[in-house]
Amino acid sequence: MHSKPAGSGMRAKDKTWILSTVSTAGLIVLMLIYLIMTLWSSNQLSGHMEVISDHPFEVVAAAGDLKSCISEMRIRFERLTSHNSAADITLVRSALDDIDSKMAQPLDKLETLYLGDPEDMARLYAALAALDTEHSACLEFAGGRDTTLDEIERWQDTRLYPLYDEATGILDKMIQSAQDKKVQYGEMAEALHQNTLIGSLVLMGLMFGALLLSQYALRRQRRELVLRSQLFDTLSNSIDDAFLIRDAETEQIYYTGLNIERVIGRPVAVMEDLYRGFRSEDAAEIRAAVHAQELPFIKTVEYTLPDREKRWLSVRIYRADSMKKLQVISVLSDCTDELKARQALQDAMMNARRANSAKSDFLSRMSHEIRTPLNAIIGMTTIAAASVHSPEKVEDCLTKINYSSKHLLMLINDVLDMS
């Protein structure tokens, strides 16, 4: 079975992280676009509705008021065709002044709200100015001594009534333009509503897709985390080393290996549970090394199990550099059997050295002890050979040779017995 390359896991993790980040960022962007589009559409729709509510009705009302005023002017001047006394002229002039004052407000409103052709307002003002001039001229003409009623009527027909018709025609055009604007803005509001609805549906679909993509990335990340956690737990439970990850300052424990109770004989919920088995000086040294950040810290210490059994632990503490907060990883290994085997090996080597030394000393002494009777045997044999004609010397030499031979045989038997 081929093992999976280590880099492929990192690439898959990076791809998942990129996918999650991109989908989340896309979802946020789409939500912002949806919010901006909604606000813009609401503002536009509100503006259109305001125009629809204010412009047509107000413009039609103002134009209607102006038409009423123009009609009233016509009626006032028609009086002069039957009565043109000074009193009548004064009455008409006073009525015109009142009508002019009533026209000021509708004119201002019309100028403010009218959204049609700006030339319409200019033509209206010109027609009203011409009317004002003709009114003054007509009143002046009607007040003449020799002016007849027929002449006044002809004056009005030829010079005044056309201006009334022109002003009324301009107002009718402005009313029609306002009504057309009402329809136009209504259609624009409806189109805006439809576009907003379609855009909202599209954005909601995109947001839903981005949400699904983000959820897929999150589920994939969770599966990878669960799988990685299971693999790490399986690994930590299969080896003889116990892992412990904690905060360097607060000593808060973030992770303990599944086999920590098997290694040290007790569960570890807080660091005091671990320090309880150390000697006080070893616990103080470990704390000082972690607080001073003198890492890595490696030491073999004596550890007392809950049943008072003495064990030996190899304590290795490393810095977790990838964390934002300073965290340390403690690796605890039971090295009692290893130390015992090492001690047994050292004892065996010492005994072998001692045995070798004793053997060397024994051989040295035995060689000396064996050499003594051999020298005696050799010397007595030489003397006996030289004293062949002296039986007494030969007998003495043979006696000594016999004694030395027995002594040598005794030494050899002792060596054989010892072997």
Buried (B, 14 or more C-beta within 10 A) or exposed (E): EEEEEEEEEEEEBEEBEEBBEBBBEBBEEBEEBBEEBBEEBEEBBEBBEEBBEBBBBBBBBBBEBBBBBBEBBBEBBBBBBEBBEEEBBEBBBEBBEEBBEBBEEBBEBBEEBBBBEEEBBEBBBEBBEBBBEBBEEBBEBBBEEEBEEEBBBEBBEEBBBBBBEBBBEBBEBBBEBBBEBBEBBBEBBEEBBEEBEEBBEEBEEBBEBBBEBBEBBBEBBEEBEEEEEEEBBEBBEEEEBBBBBBBBEEBEBEBBBBBBEEBBBBEBEEBEBBBBBBEEEBBEBBEEBBEEEEBEBEEBBEBBEEEEEEBBBBBBBBBBEEBEEBBBBBBBBBBBEEBEEEEEEEEEEEEEEEEEEEEEEEEEEBEEBBEEBBEBBEBBBEBBEEBEEEEEBBEBBEEBBEBBBEBBEEBEEEEEEEE
